[in-house]
Amino acid sequence: MGVSAEKSLEELTMRDRFALEDLVDREALGELSEGFYKLFRVPLRIFSESGLLLADAGETHRLYTYLATLKKSSSAVQEVVAMVKTIDPKLQGDVTYPCVTGAVYRIVGVTYDRRQLGRIILGPFLPHSVHDLPASLLDLDPEIELPKARDLLAEMPRAREETVAEIAQHLVRTLDLILFSGHRALLASSMHLASVQESFKELQEKNEKLQHAVDRLKELDRLKSNFLATVSHELRTPLTSIIGYSEMLVEGMAGDLNLEQRDFVRTIYEKGEQLLRLIKGLLDLSKLESGTMSLSKSYIDAAPLVRDVAQTVTPVARKKGVQIVVQTEPGLPELWADAARLRQVFLNLADNAVKFTPTGGSVTLSAQISSLESGAEDGSGLVLLARRAAIEFRVSDTGIGIPESERERVFDAFYQVDSSSTREQGGTGLGLSIVRRLVDAHGGAVHVEDNRRSGSGSVFVVRLPCRRATVF
């Protein structure tokens, strides 16, 4: 196995990167230690390799509590405890270390995967061979009350060193099972975390790419809007002159024209007007997209507005053999809106309806009281839905209709349901896009429905809120 393969294996198994406290549950380890203490009455402590105490089972014996009140004895006991903590079982193996009281400690290493992760300290316990206080302790501290110390020594639990060694090995084997289970859980968790981090990294990279693409599209859209505005403005000036001069020619201001000449000039005038409407549409779209279009709002009556639009499209409708029907509900409230822009909205919808309705069909313009749902956030972050008083305008026709899959897309700029070169009806696909943007600018909503009443055609529904909000 090469160096890189060994490194990959170490990274996979997290070798040299986990500690004892990472693999065990401290509460469960404490319960295990308490169980051993209650069973064998030998105090035990478990330390990590860094010296962190992970489990402490057992009580301080009364002999040690008594010696702690004596200065010299207390210092001697503390030195023993400090020495026991410094013993490294990895270098010295399992160690039995004597205490000044005659008791002993058993220090055992906790290893896993050929690494020492900690140590177990058993004791102090009294070997069966010890029956009296050692003379060294009495020589060290003459203040010891010998009868009292001997009585307390007799209370200490006794155990054979061989028995304690077996207890230690049994505890080590139990810990080995716990460490294996903990290592497996830690490895699974780490691998899952690594997988999540990798997925998050990939998602972050994709988000950065998407954000870059969105920023690029926004920039392209801005450049497109600026281009349309510039080109439309530059085209409008000479086109106005073309329309003006052709109109003067038709009126005979430059002399009389014969019938053929008059027809030619009238065609120039009509196509110029058509092109001017297209340029105005481009300018309007550019202003709406850039947010530079301002609305001149005032109180307006809905019914006269609908009738005015109907009168405007009636000549074209009669010429095509399409009937115009107006239906307005009495007592409609006033709207706070830009009259010219709303007229543009309904005129675009009515023109489309007439355009796509065959001879003998009908176009209906209606207005009635309705409501418009709106949402507002309260102080707690909840969205409260309210219904505002609104006027619903409908422009329905008996024409060719719009497929359900296309009803939302018809509001996209330059989009046409029939985009083939052989389509019967002309147009640029700007009208409905301008309609939606103007309706949005008024705080309203627009959508397309089926014309179920006549069995064919389509219905454009526009809802515009009244001046004051009314909650139903």
VEXKOLFI-155720 format. One record per residue (C-alpha): x, y, z; residue in one letter. Coordinates in pm, whole numbers, plus 50000, padded with zeros to 5 digits. Each point is the difference from the previous one (the first is absolute). Layout:
BEGIN
+-------+-------+-------+--------+
|     X |     Y |     Z | residu |
+-------+-------+-------+--------+
|     X |     Y |     Z |      a |
...
+-------+-------+-------+--------+
END
This chain:
BEGIN
+-------+-------+-------+--------+
|     X |     Y |     Z | residu |
+-------+-------+-------+--------+
| 50000 | 50000 | 50000 |      m |
| 50143 | 50336 | 49898 |      g |
| 50031 | 50313 | 50213 |      v |
| 49698 | 50167 | 49834 |      s |
| 49785 | 49689 | 50052 |      a |
| 50098 | 49986 | 50368 |      e |
| 49918 | 50368 | 50035 |      k |
| 49658 | 49951 | 49839 |      s |
| 49931 | 49708 | 50235 |      l |
| 50096 | 50208 | 50302 |      e |
| 49776 | 50283 | 49884 |      e |
| 49711 | 49758 | 49942 |      l |
| 50028 | 49835 | 50343 |      t |
| 50084 | 50332 | 50173 |      m |
| 50308 | 49837 | 50150 |      r |
| 50204 | 50237 | 50223 |      d |
| 49711 | 50245 | 50002 |      r |
| 49761 | 49867 | 50265 |      f |
| 50032 | 49997 | 50380 |      a |
| 49843 | 49782 | 50267 |      l |
| 49742 | 50266 | 50081 |      e |
| 49892 | 49998 | 49632 |      d |
| 49915 | 49629 | 50004 |      l |
| 49817 | 49957 | 50330 |      v |
| 49689 | 50143 | 50154 |      d |
| 50114 | 50144 | 50333 |      r |
| 49669 | 49935 | 50171 |      e |
| 49999 | 49635 | 49890 |      a |
| 50366 | 49965 | 50098 |      l |
| 49917 | 50136 | 50344 |      g |
| 49720 | 49747 | 50043 |      e |
| 50236 | 49718 | 49895 |      l |
| 50261 | 50113 | 50253 |      s |
| 49741 | 50025 | 50277 |      e |
| 49890 | 49646 | 49919 |      g |
| 50356 | 49868 | 50036 |      f |
| 50044 | 50187 | 50327 |      y |
| 49679 | 49864 | 50151 |      k |
| 50096 | 49650 | 49890 |      l |
| 50362 | 49994 | 50118 |      f |
| 50018 | 50297 | 50244 |      r |
| 50324 | 50117 | 49841 |      v |
| 50005 | 50373 | 49911 |      p |
| 50088 | 50078 | 49641 |      l |
| 50059 | 50302 | 49780 |      r |
| 50032 | 50019 | 49624 |      i |
| 50212 | 50273 | 49841 |      f |
| 50049 | 50091 | 49635 |      s |
| 50352 | 50024 | 49859 |      e |
| 49983 | 50377 | 50044 |      s |
| 49927 | 49958 | 50373 |      g |
| 49626 | 50071 | 49980 |      l |
| 49804 | 49814 | 50269 |      l |
| 49721 | 49809 | 49825 |      l |
| 49869 | 49780 | 50283 |      a |
| 50039 | 49994 | 50379 |      d |
| 49841 | 49717 | 50199 |      a |
| 50054 | 49948 | 50371 |      g |
| 50019 | 50198 | 50319 |      e |
| 50301 | 50143 | 50179 |      t |
| 50078 | 49761 | 50284 |      h |
| 49980 | 50133 | 50355 |      r |
| 50369 | 49925 | 50058 |      l |
| 50095 | 50243 | 49722 |      y |
| 49753 | 50257 | 50130 |      t |
| 50169 | 49977 | 50339 |      y |
| 50355 | 50021 | 49854 |      l |
| 49893 | 50310 | 49805 |      a |
| 49966 | 50180 | 50335 |      t |
| 50366 | 49937 | 50078 |      l |
| 50249 | 50218 | 49817 |      k |
| 50283 | 49750 | 49942 |      k |
| 49774 | 49705 | 49925 |      s |
| 49789 | 50209 | 49762 |      s |
| 50309 | 50110 | 49804 |      s |
| 50125 | 49640 | 49976 |      a |
| 49667 | 49873 | 49872 |      v |
| 49979 | 50284 | 49743 |      q |
| 50348 | 49915 | 49871 |      e |
| 49890 | 49638 | 49948 |      v |
| 49686 | 50109 | 49814 |      v |
| 50203 | 50236 | 49779 |      a |
| 50248 | 49722 | 49922 |      m |
| 49721 | 49754 | 49915 |      v |
| 49860 | 50247 | 49746 |      k |
| 50338 | 50031 | 49824 |      t |
| 50054 | 49627 | 49949 |      i |
| 49977 | 49909 | 49631 |      d |
| 49877 | 49642 | 49951 |      p |
| 50101 | 50022 | 49634 |      k |
| 50366 | 50002 | 50103 |      l |
| 49989 | 49807 | 50327 |      q |
| 49709 | 49762 | 49944 |      g |
| 49742 | 49934 | 50272 |      d |
| 50143 | 50150 | 50318 |      v |
| 49928 | 49942 | 50369 |      t |
| 50109 | 50302 | 50202 |      y |
| 50013 | 50002 | 50383 |      p |
| 49850 | 50270 | 50218 |      c |
| 50147 | 50125 | 50330 |      v |
| 49699 | 49849 | 50178 |      t |
| 50090 | 49646 | 49891 |      g |
| 49723 | 49998 | 49738 |      a |
| 50084 | 49975 | 49629 |      v |
| 49885 | 50139 | 49665 |      y |
| 49968 | 49805 | 49676 |      r |
| 50060 | 50200 | 49680 |      i |
| 49886 | 49842 | 49672 |      v |
| 50021 | 50149 | 49650 |      g |
| 49694 | 50038 | 49774 |      v |
| 50105 | 49924 | 49642 |      t |
| 49813 | 49983 | 49673 |      y |
| 50132 | 49941 | 49650 |      d |
| 50354 | 49980 | 50141 |      r |
| 49967 | 50343 | 50156 |      r |
| 49983 | 50083 | 50369 |      q |
| 49698 | 50220 | 50055 |      l |
| 49999 | 50018 | 50379 |      g |
| 50053 | 49818 | 50328 |      r |
| 49802 | 49833 | 50277 |      i |
| 50107 | 50053 | 50361 |      i |
| 49863 | 49743 | 50244 |      l |
| 50039 | 50066 | 50369 |      g |
| 50107 | 50065 | 50254 |      p |
| 49924 | 49650 | 50127 |      f |
| 50163 | 49799 | 50279 |      l |
| 50185 | 49680 | 49904 |      p |
| 49930 | 49694 | 50217 |      h |
| 50364 | 49999 | 50112 |      s |
| 49970 | 50341 | 50171 |      v |
| 49862 | 49997 | 50359 |      h |
| 50149 | 50310 | 50158 |      d |
| 50112 | 50350 | 49915 |      l |
| 50352 | 50005 | 49857 |      p |
| 50271 | 50122 | 50235 |      a |
| 50110 | 50251 | 49736 |      s |
| 49671 | 50190 | 50038 |      l |
| 50028 | 50006 | 50379 |      l |
| 50358 | 50125 | 49974 |      d |
| 49892 | 50264 | 49747 |      l |
| 49721 | 50143 | 50215 |      d |
| 50021 | 49955 | 50378 |      p |
| 49666 | 50186 | 50036 |      e |
| 49806 | 49698 | 49878 |      i |
| 49772 | 49849 | 50267 |      e |
| 50101 | 49640 | 49959 |      l |
| 49683 | 49830 | 50140 |      p |
| 49772 | 50216 | 49787 |      k |
| 50211 | 49953 | 49687 |      a |
| 50008 | 49622 | 50052 |      r |
| 49622 | 49982 | 50041 |      d |
| 49951 | 50200 | 49680 |      l |
| 50251 | 49781 | 49816 |      l |
| 49804 | 49692 | 50101 |      a |
| 49691 | 50150 | 49831 |      e |
| 50171 | 50025 | 49660 |      m |
| 49886 | 49739 | 49741 |      p |
| 50252 | 49724 | 49943 |      r |
| 50069 | 49830 | 49668 |      a |
| 50260 | 49774 | 49852 |      r |
| 50219 | 50169 | 49745 |      e |
| 49933 | 49713 | 49758 |      e |
| 49626 | 50057 | 50041 |      t |
| 50037 | 50374 | 49936 |      v |
| 50210 | 49924 | 49693 |      a |
| 49721 | 49777 | 49866 |      e |
| 49744 | 50270 | 50078 |      i |
| 50215 | 50249 | 49810 |      a |
| 50030 | 49772 | 49697 |      q |
| 49627 | 49932 | 50001 |      h |
| 49937 | 50376 | 50010 |      l |
| 50250 | 50052 | 49716 |      v |
| 49825 | 49738 | 49783 |      r |
| 49663 | 50160 | 50073 |      t |
| 50139 | 50340 | 49906 |      l |
| 50144 | 49852 | 49681 |      d |
| 49650 | 49902 | 49887 |      l |
| 49869 | 50345 | 50089 |      i |
| 50287 | 50164 | 49810 |      l |
| 49938 | 49785 | 49694 |      f |
| 49633 | 50096 | 49997 |      s |
| 50085 | 50366 | 50064 |      g |
| 50265 | 50001 | 49727 |      h |
| 49757 | 49852 | 49750 |      r |
| 49735 | 50261 | 50090 |      a |
| 50256 | 50281 | 49986 |      l |
| 50130 | 49876 | 49665 |      l |
| 49648 | 49978 | 49858 |      a |
| 49921 | 50347 | 50129 |      s |
| 50325 | 50140 | 49862 |      s |
| 49945 | 49841 | 49660 |      m |
| 49645 | 50134 | 49993 |      h |
| 50128 | 50343 | 50097 |      l |
| 50269 | 49980 | 49732 |      a |
| 49733 | 49902 | 49747 |      s |
| 49778 | 50289 | 50110 |      v |
| 50294 | 50240 | 49982 |      q |
| 50087 | 49879 | 49651 |      e |
| 49637 | 50035 | 49890 |      s |
| 49986 | 50345 | 50157 |      f |
| 50322 | 50094 | 49821 |      k |
| 49857 | 49882 | 49667 |      e |
| 49674 | 50185 | 50069 |      l |
| 50193 | 50312 | 50092 |      q |
| 50199 | 49980 | 49677 |      e |
| 49681 | 49951 | 49800 |      k |
| 49839 | 50294 | 50180 |      n |
| 50301 | 50216 | 49919 |      e |
| 49977 | 49900 | 49635 |      k |
| 49625 | 50066 | 49998 |      l |
| 50050 | 50336 | 50168 |      q |
| 50264 | 50087 | 49743 |      h |
| 49760 | 49898 | 49723 |      a |
| 49716 | 50203 | 50159 |      v |
| 50226 | 50305 | 50031 |      d |
| 50104 | 49956 | 49639 |      r |
| 49638 | 49968 | 49886 |      l |
| 49906 | 50311 | 50198 |      k |
| 50280 | 50189 | 49833 |      e |
| 49895 | 49874 | 49657 |      l |
| 49639 | 50092 | 50077 |      d |
| 50109 | 50349 | 50102 |      r |
| 50203 | 50038 | 49682 |      l |
| 49704 | 49873 | 49797 |      k |
| 49767 | 50252 | 50163 |      s |
| 50245 | 50283 | 49939 |      n |
| 50043 | 49889 | 49639 |      f |
| 49625 | 49986 | 49942 |      l |
| 49948 | 50339 | 50158 |      a |
| 50280 | 50159 | 49796 |      t |
| 49900 | 49842 | 49670 |      v |
| 49629 | 50073 | 50053 |      s |
| 50072 | 50363 | 50082 |      h |
| 50226 | 50040 | 49698 |      e |
| 49740 | 49837 | 49772 |      l |
| 49711 | 50203 | 50135 |      r |
| 50136 | 50338 | 49892 |      t |
| 50035 | 49932 | 49624 |      p |
| 49684 | 49786 | 50003 |      l |
| 49799 | 50292 | 50135 |      t |
| 50116 | 50205 | 49703 |      s |
| 49907 | 49722 | 49756 |      i |
| 49650 | 49978 | 50148 |      i |
| 49958 | 50378 | 50003 |      g |
| 50110 | 50052 | 49642 |      y |
| 49794 | 49707 | 49869 |      s |
| 49695 | 50142 | 50180 |      e |
| 50060 | 50338 | 49836 |      m |
| 50032 | 49833 | 49661 |      l |
| 49668 | 49816 | 50049 |      v |
| 49831 | 50331 | 50089 |      e |
| 50134 | 50157 | 49678 |      g |
| 50224 | 50259 | 50166 |      m |
| 50270 | 49934 | 49738 |      a |
| 49761 | 49984 | 49709 |      g |
| 49732 | 49767 | 49872 |      d |
| 50071 | 49629 | 49979 |      l |
| 49836 | 49750 | 49772 |      n |
| 49823 | 49699 | 50150 |      l |
| 50296 | 49764 | 49967 |      e |
| 50239 | 50251 | 50157 |      q |
| 49753 | 50068 | 50282 |      r |
| 49977 | 49626 | 50071 |      d |
| 50377 | 49968 | 50010 |      f |
| 50040 | 50294 | 50239 |      v |
| 49713 | 49875 | 50218 |      r |
| 50178 | 49662 | 50024 |      t |
| 50319 | 50181 | 50107 |      i |
| 49800 | 50188 | 50263 |      y |
| 49825 | 49688 | 50134 |      e |
| 50321 | 49794 | 50016 |      k |
| 50177 | 50293 | 50164 |      g |
| 49728 | 50012 | 50267 |      e |
| 50034 | 49625 | 50047 |      q |
| 50376 | 50032 | 50040 |      l |
| 49956 | 50292 | 50242 |      l |
| 49771 | 49790 | 50219 |      r |
| 50268 | 49731 | 50007 |      l |
| 50265 | 50254 | 50101 |      i |
| 49774 | 50140 | 50272 |      k |
| 49952 | 49645 | 50128 |      g |
| 50376 | 49946 | 50013 |      l |
| 50047 | 50328 | 50186 |      l |
| 49727 | 49914 | 50246 |      d |
| 50147 | 49655 | 50061 |      l |
| 50346 | 50148 | 50053 |      s |
| 49865 | 50252 | 50254 |      k |
| 49801 | 49733 | 50184 |      l |
| 50299 | 49766 | 50020 |      e |
| 50231 | 50273 | 50126 |      s |
| 49739 | 50140 | 50241 |      g |
| 50018 | 50348 | 49850 |      t |
| 49636 | 50020 | 49889 |      m |
| 49802 | 50231 | 50226 |      s |
| 49623 | 49971 | 50046 |      l |
| 49779 | 50308 | 50014 |      s |
| 49721 | 49873 | 50225 |      k |
| 49663 | 50155 | 50068 |      s |
| 49645 | 49892 | 50078 |      y |
| 49841 | 49848 | 49689 |      i |
| 49667 | 49833 | 49922 |      d |
| 50026 | 49646 | 49870 |      a |
| 49684 | 49993 | 49788 |      a |
| 50086 | 50296 | 49770 |      p |
| 50350 | 49858 | 49956 |      l |
| 49858 | 49667 | 49877 |      v |
| 49755 | 50172 | 49765 |      r |
| 50278 | 50220 | 49858 |      d |
| 50214 | 49694 | 49921 |      v |
| 49700 | 49829 | 49841 |      a |
| 49933 | 50303 | 49776 |      q |
| 50367 | 50010 | 49897 |      t |
| 50010 | 49638 | 49878 |      v |
| 49647 | 49998 | 49854 |      t |
| 50099 | 50126 | 49649 |      p |
| 50260 | 49722 | 49960 |      v |
| 49757 | 49745 | 50142 |      a |
| 49718 | 50103 | 49760 |      r |
| 50234 | 49981 | 49706 |      k |
| 50087 | 49642 | 50101 |      k |
| 49640 | 49906 | 50086 |      g |
| 50058 | 49963 | 50377 |      v |
| 49741 | 50123 | 50252 |      q |
| 50114 | 50210 | 50299 |      i |
| 49796 | 49955 | 50321 |      v |
| 50038 | 50220 | 50313 |      v |
| 49872 | 49885 | 50342 |      q |
| 50066 | 50220 | 50308 |      t |
| 49853 | 49952 | 50345 |      e |
| 49818 | 50309 | 50135 |      p |
| 50157 | 50194 | 50288 |      g |
| 50363 | 49901 | 49945 |      l |
| 50241 | 50180 | 50238 |      p |
| 50269 | 50233 | 49871 |      e |
| 50351 | 49878 | 49928 |      l |
| 50319 | 50177 | 50103 |      w |
| 50198 | 49944 | 49682 |      a |
| 50168 | 50146 | 49693 |      d |
| 49715 | 50032 | 49752 |      a |
| 50224 | 50005 | 49691 |      a |
| 50189 | 49687 | 50106 |      r |
| 49683 | 49810 | 50091 |      l |
| 49853 | 50097 | 49664 |      r |
| 50317 | 49856 | 49843 |      q |
| 49949 | 49676 | 50197 |      v |
| 49640 | 49945 | 49890 |      f |
| 50064 | 50123 | 49647 |      l |
| 50278 | 49741 | 49960 |      n |
| 49772 | 49725 | 50131 |      l |
| 49706 | 50109 | 49783 |      a |
| 50219 | 50031 | 49687 |      d |
| 50133 | 49648 | 50059 |      n |
| 49650 | 49864 | 50052 |      a |
| 49875 | 50154 | 49674 |      v |
| 50313 | 49886 | 49814 |      k |
| 49956 | 49633 | 50099 |      f |
| 49620 | 49984 | 49966 |      t |
| 49866 | 49881 | 49662 |      p |
| 49719 | 50166 | 49807 |      t |
| 49663 | 49957 | 50170 |      g |
| 50155 | 49976 | 50349 |      g |
| 49974 | 50239 | 50291 |      s |
| 50222 | 50177 | 50253 |      v |
| 49858 | 50091 | 50341 |      t |
| 50142 | 50269 | 50229 |      l |
| 49861 | 49989 | 50354 |      s |
| 50065 | 50157 | 50340 |      a |
| 49863 | 49897 | 50340 |      q |
| 50076 | 50033 | 50369 |      i |
| 50231 | 49732 | 50138 |      s |
| 50283 | 49953 | 50250 |      s |
| 50375 | 49954 | 49988 |      l |
| 50197 | 49793 | 50250 |      e |
| 50308 | 50161 | 50152 |      s |
| 50240 | 49900 | 50277 |      g |
| 50152 | 50206 | 50279 |      a |
| 50247 | 49892 | 50268 |      e |
| 49915 | 50062 | 50364 |      d |
| 50252 | 50060 | 50279 |      g |
| 50046 | 49628 | 50071 |      s |
| 50106 | 49918 | 49645 |      g |
| 49667 | 49843 | 49901 |      l |
| 49848 | 50095 | 49665 |      v |
| 49641 | 50119 | 50036 |      l |
| 49790 | 49961 | 49688 |      l |
| 49747 | 50275 | 49932 |      a |
| 49756 | 50060 | 49717 |      r |
| 49985 | 50349 | 49858 |      r |
| 49708 | 50146 | 49807 |      a |
| 50082 | 49992 | 49630 |      a |
| 49848 | 50031 | 49655 |      i |
| 50019 | 49701 | 49770 |      e |
| 50031 | 50069 | 49629 |      f |
| 49944 | 49719 | 49748 |      r |
| 50081 | 49995 | 49632 |      v |
| 49856 | 49682 | 49851 |      s |
| 49983 | 49888 | 49640 |      d |
| 49875 | 49712 | 49787 |      t |
| 50326 | 49966 | 49812 |      g |
| 50259 | 49725 | 49964 |      i |
| 50081 | 49990 | 50373 |      g |
| 50330 | 49937 | 50179 |      i |
| 50121 | 49650 | 50098 |      p |
| 50021 | 49949 | 50376 |      e |
| 50377 | 49937 | 49981 |      s |
| 50052 | 50340 | 49835 |      e |
| 49782 | 50219 | 50223 |      r |
| 50276 | 50117 | 50228 |      e |
| 50264 | 50039 | 49731 |      r |
| 49789 | 50239 | 49790 |      v |
| 50099 | 50277 | 50245 |      f |
| 50371 | 49958 | 49916 |      d |
| 50151 | 50268 | 49781 |      a |
| 50023 | 49909 | 49630 |      f |
| 49828 | 49665 | 50059 |      y |
| 49725 | 49886 | 49761 |      q |
| 49798 | 49680 | 50015 |      v |
| 50037 | 49961 | 49624 |      d |
| 50356 | 50106 | 49923 |      s |
| 50020 | 49837 | 49658 |      s |
| 50081 | 50199 | 49689 |      s |
| 49660 | 49904 | 49855 |      t |
| 49786 | 50129 | 50285 |      r |
| 49687 | 50187 | 49898 |      e |
| 50010 | 50277 | 50259 |      q |
| 50285 | 50249 | 50028 |      g |
| 50142 | 50165 | 50309 |      g |
| 50320 | 50019 | 50202 |      t |
| 49888 | 49834 | 50322 |      g |
| 50049 | 50315 | 50208 |      l |
| 49638 | 50092 | 50074 |      g |
| 49922 | 49744 | 50271 |      l |
| 50340 | 50045 | 50164 |      s |
| 49926 | 50373 | 50032 |      i |
| 49651 | 49918 | 50128 |      v |
| 50133 | 49786 | 50287 |      r |
| 50265 | 50253 | 50098 |      r |
| 49753 | 50290 | 50002 |      l |
| 49747 | 49798 | 50202 |      v |
| 50278 | 49904 | 50248 |      d |
| 50097 | 50368 | 50025 |      a |
| 49641 | 50072 | 50111 |      h |
| 50012 | 49725 | 50265 |      g |
| 49763 | 49778 | 49804 |      g |
| 50006 | 49655 | 49843 |      a |
| 49933 | 49857 | 49655 |      v |
| 49948 | 49645 | 49877 |      h |
| 49842 | 49800 | 49720 |      v |
| 49694 | 49774 | 50030 |      e |
| 49807 | 49771 | 49768 |      d |
| 49695 | 50150 | 49834 |      n |
| 49768 | 49724 | 50121 |      r |
| 49686 | 50201 | 49935 |      r |
| 50040 | 49997 | 49624 |      s |
| 50200 | 49680 | 49984 |      g |
| 50292 | 50166 | 49819 |      s |
| 50236 | 50294 | 50022 |      g |
| 50167 | 50138 | 50311 |      s |
| 49936 | 50241 | 50286 |      v |
| 50253 | 50249 | 50136 |      f |
| 49916 | 50098 | 50358 |      v |
| 50144 | 50316 | 50157 |      v |
| 49939 | 50087 | 50366 |      r |
| 50096 | 50347 | 50122 |      l |
| 49971 | 50110 | 50364 |      p |
| 49789 | 50299 | 50096 |      c |
| 50148 | 50306 | 50165 |      r |
| 49935 | 49887 | 50357 |      r |
| 50063 | 49647 | 50125 |      a |
| 49692 | 49823 | 50133 |      t |
| 50036 | 49670 | 50188 |      v |
| 49709 | 49762 | 49941 |      f |
+-------+-------+-------+--------+
END
